[in-house]
Structure formats: C-alpha cells, structure tokens
C-alpha cells in the first residue's frame, strides 16, 4: 500500500487569510510549508482511492478513469467541497463511499452528476477493494464521521481524521490489531482543556500510547500548532512525526 497525503491542514489551511503568525508568514515565503485541505490518496495494486474530496482542483489532479472511487470521512465542506465541481463531468461514474449522513453537502444528493452516492458504509463492517480491505470506524466529531483501517497482506494502515479522542468501540477495535501506520488528527498544540471536534497534541499522544502502532503521522494541522512546533523542535516522541503536503508513506 502507498498513502500520499495530498493536504494536511485544518479547515482554515495554512497560511490563514490575513494572519501574520510565524507559521502563516513562513508558509507565504516558503511554499513547502503550505497546508491544503486534509486529504490523501491510497494506492494498492490497481486500486486508487481518494480519501476526502476537499481539494478544489480534483479535475486537474485526476484524469478521467484514474480514480477507483472516493472515501469520504464526512461531509464538512473542507473535506467534500471538491465534489461540487467534479460532479459535472461526463460519461463516467465515480463511487463515493462514506457514512450515512442525510444532509450531505449542499445539493450533492439532489444533483450528483457523475458521483454515485448509492452505497453507504457501516461501522466495523469490512469491504473488499481489490487486493485490500477497508473497515470504517466511527470517530468523535460534530457530524457522522468515519476513520478507515486499510489491510493488505500483512500491512495495516489507519487514517483517523476528524476526531477529538476516540470512542470506546473504536479504541477496542484498534487495540486488537497491530498498526504499521497511524495517520491521526492533531489540530492544536498542547492545551489544558481539550478543544472541541479535534485533538490537541496531548490527546493525540494519549491515543498513540493506548494503541500498538509502529509509525504515527499527525495531520489536520492548524496554524497555532505549526507555530508551536517551530519553537518546540524535537519535542515529539520517537515514532511520531508531523505530516506535510505531498508526504508519501509506504507499507
């Protein structure tokens, strides 16, 4: 399996509009520090699945027929807004799988175009996608949200964003397996009181310590966390690193 992190930012992305914090100024001056909407591309054999469609340039990034489908974690705009343009394509169908959410985003369900929303996924019920299996796990967020566990051969990847902590069912499910890679939501620097909807660093590291994980990559990064990291170099424990846009992870 190969997982490419296409975007690693929170909803505001980095740089944040009209913000002069250290992280935003750095990103304006050096493009490699920019962070787009949180999304990824998973490749295994002939399968190529986009995880979340928040990028606005999907029609340029992915030529017709180059995607097997799209896995939505949820339907907040920063994770689904790219579907609004993609749907107006012609002469193909793209399956969009994700949690059952009657609201969706805007008018996507009424006018899906080339997007096929006919199937939704069920928590802890595995689906076979070519040479791999995907298992949705419920996350703790303000809308119905799934994380995904991908298994191929003896390798196991978990992609968990957006969430604040983990439910007991999801924690128990993940504890029963050995994860080669965990990509985990961490939007905020360490906080005395955990924020709403997304992990701070304390909560993210607590999740990591409770699971059997070989490598952890933190994503959905906010500009406050990036600023904190600029002054706290080397403060992350061994085996934990911060994602960047374009990062490629193989297993």
C-alpha positions in Angstrom: 0.0 0.0 0.0 1.0 3.6 -0.6 -0.6 6.6 1.1 0.1 10.0 -0.3 -1.0 12.9 1.9 -2.4 15.5 -0.5 -3.4 18.0 2.1 -2.5 18.2 5.8 -4.2 21.4 7.0 -7.2 22.2 9.1 -10.3 23.9 7.7 -8.5 27.3 7.6 -5.5 25.8 5.8 -2.0 27.5 6.1 -1.4 30.3 5.5 -4.6 31.6 7.1 -6.1 34.5 5.3 -4.8 37.8 6.8 -2.9 36.1 9.7 0.6 37.3 10.5 1.6 34.5 12.9 5.0 32.9 12.4 3.6 29.8 10.7 1.5 31.7 8.2 4.3 34.1 7.4 6.7 31.1 6.8 4.2 29.4 4.5 3.8 32.6 2.4 7.5 32.8 2.0 8.2 29.1 1.5 5.6 27.1 -0.4 6.6 23.7 1.1 5.2 24.8 4.4 1.7 25.5 3.0 -1.1 23.1 4.0 -4.2 22.4 1.9 -7.4 20.7 2.9 -6.9 17.4 4.7 -7.0 14.6 2.1 -5.0 11.6 0.9 -4.6 9.1 -2.0 -4.4 5.4 -1.2 -3.0 3.1 -3.8 -2.9 -0.7 -3.6 -2.4 -2.8 -6.8 -4.8 -1.4 -9.4 -6.9 0.4 -6.8 -6.6 4.2 -6.3 -9.0 5.7 -3.8 -9.1 9.4 -2.8 -9.7 9.9 0.9 -11.8 13.1 1.2 -12.5 15.5 -1.6 -11.7 18.9 -0.1 -9.2 19.9 -2.8 -10.7 22.4 -5.3 -8.6 21.1 -8.3 -9.6 17.4 -8.4 -10.4 17.6 -12.1 -6.9 18.7 -12.9 -5.2 16.3 -10.5 -7.1 13.2 -11.5 -7.6 12.5 -15.2 -10.8 10.6 -16.1 -10.7 7.0 -15.1 -7.7 7.4 -12.8 -9.7 7.0 -9.6 -11.4 3.8 -8.4 -13.6 5.9 -6.1 -13.7 8.3 -3.2 -13.9 7.5 0.5 -15.4 10.3 2.5 -14.7 10.6 6.2 -17.6 13.1 6.5 -19.3 15.9 4.7 -17.9 19.1 6.2 -17.0 21.5 3.4 -13.3 21.3 3.8 -13.4 17.6 3.2 -16.1 17.5 0.5 -16.1 20.8 -1.4 -14.2 19.4 -4.4 -17.2 17.2 -5.2 -19.3 20.2 -6.1 -17.2 20.7 -9.3 -16.2 17.1 -10.0 -19.9 16.0 -10.3 -20.4 17.9 -13.5 -18.1 15.6 -15.5 -19.4 13.4 -18.4 -19.5 9.8 -19.4 -18.3 8.0 -16.3 -19.4 7.1 -12.7 -17.3 7.6 -9.6 -18.5 5.7 -6.4 -18.4 7.9 -3.3 -18.5 5.8 -0.1 -18.8 7.1 3.4 -21.0 7.4 6.5 -24.8 7.7 6.2 -25.4 11.4 6.5 -28.8 12.7 5.3 -27.6 16.2 5.0 -24.5 15.6 2.8 -23.1 18.8 1.4 -25.2 21.5 -0.3 -27.2 19.9 -3.1 -24.9 17.0 -3.9 -27.5 14.3 -3.2 -30.2 16.0 -5.4 -27.8 16.7 -8.2 -25.0 14.1 -8.0 -24.0 14.2 -11.7 -21.3 11.5 -12.2 -21.0 10.8 -8.5 -22.6 7.7 -7.2 -23.8 8.0 -3.6 -26.0 4.9 -3.7 -23.9 2.9 -1.1 -23.0 4.0 2.4 -20.6 2.2 4.7 -21.4 0.6 8.1 -19.1 0.9 11.1 -16.8 -2.1 11.7 -18.1 -3.8 8.5 -15.2 -4.5 6.2 -15.4 -4.0 2.4 -13.1 -5.6 -0.2 -11.5 -3.1 -2.6 -9.3 -5.1 -5.0 -6.4 -6.5 -3.0 -7.2 -4.7 0.2 -10.0 -4.4 2.7 -11.3 -1.2 4.3 -13.0 -1.1 7.6 -14.8 2.1 8.7 -14.5 3.0 12.4 -16.7 5.8 14.0 -15.0 8.9 15.1 -16.0 11.6 17.6 -17.0 14.7 15.6 -19.9 17.1 15.1 -21.2 15.1 12.1 -21.3 11.4 11.2 -17.6 10.7 10.6 -15.6 7.6 9.8 -12.0 6.8 10.1 -10.7 4.0 7.9 -8.5 1.0 8.6 -6.8 -0.5 5.5 -5.4 -4.0 5.3 -3.4 -5.6 2.5 -1.2 -8.6 3.0 0.4 -8.3 6.4 0.2 -4.4 6.4 -2.3 -2.3 8.3 -2.9 1.4 8.0 -5.3 3.6 9.9 -6.5 7.0 8.8 -8.3 8.9 11.6 -9.4 12.5 11.0 -11.5 14.4 12.1 -11.9 13.4 15.7 -11.5 14.5 19.3 -10.4 11.4 21.2 -11.8 8.0 20.2 -14.9 6.2 21.2 -14.6 3.1 23.4 -15.8 0.9 20.5 -13.2 2.3 18.1 -10.4 2.1 20.7 -11.2 -1.6 21.5 -11.3 -2.4 17.7 -7.9 -0.8 17.1 -6.3 -2.3 20.2 -6.9 -5.8 18.8 -4.5 -5.2 15.9 -1.0 -4.1 15.2 -0.9 -0.9 13.0 2.1 -0.3 10.8 0.9 3.3 10.2 -1.5 5.6 12.1 -2.4 9.0 10.4 -4.1 10.9 13.2 -5.9 14.2 13.6 -3.9 16.7 15.7 -5.1 20.3 15.0 -3.9 22.1 18.1 -0.9 22.5 20.4 -1.0 21.1 23.9 -4.0 22.6 25.8 -5.1 22.5 29.4 -8.7 21.8 28.2 -9.1 19.6 25.1 -10.8 21.6 22.2 -14.0 20.6 20.5 -14.0 18.4 17.5 -10.3 17.9 17.0 -7.3 16.6 19.0 -4.7 18.7 20.7 -1.2 17.2 20.9 -1.9 15.8 24.5 -4.9 14.0 23.3 -3.3 12.7 20.1 -0.3 11.3 22.1 -2.7 9.7 24.6 -4.3 7.9 21.7 -1.0 6.8 20.3 0.2 5.4 23.6 -3.0 3.4 24.0 -2.5 1.5 20.7 0.0 -0.8 19.2 1.4 1.5 16.5 4.8 1.4 14.6 4.6 4.8 13.0 2.4 7.8 13.7 1.9 10.8 11.4 -0.1 13.8 12.7 -2.3 15.6 10.2 -5.2 18.2 10.1 -2.6 20.7 11.4 -3.7 24.2 12.4 -1.5 27.3 12.3 -1.3 27.5 16.1 0.1 24.0 16.2 2.6 24.8 13.4 3.7 27.9 15.3 4.1 25.9 18.5 6.2 23.3 16.6 8.5 26.0 15.3 9.6 26.7 18.9 9.5 23.1 20.1 11.7 21.3 17.7 12.4 17.7 18.7 9.6 17.6 21.3 7.6 14.8 19.7 8.3 11.2 21.0 10.1 8.7 18.8 7.9 7.2 16.1 5.7 10.3 15.9 6.1 13.0 13.2 4.1 15.8 11.7 2.7 15.4 8.2 3.4 17.7 5.2 1.6 18.1 1.9 2.9 15.6 -0.6 4.2 13.2 2.0 4.4 9.6 0.7 4.0 6.7 3.2 4.6 3.1 2.1 4.0 -0.3 3.6 
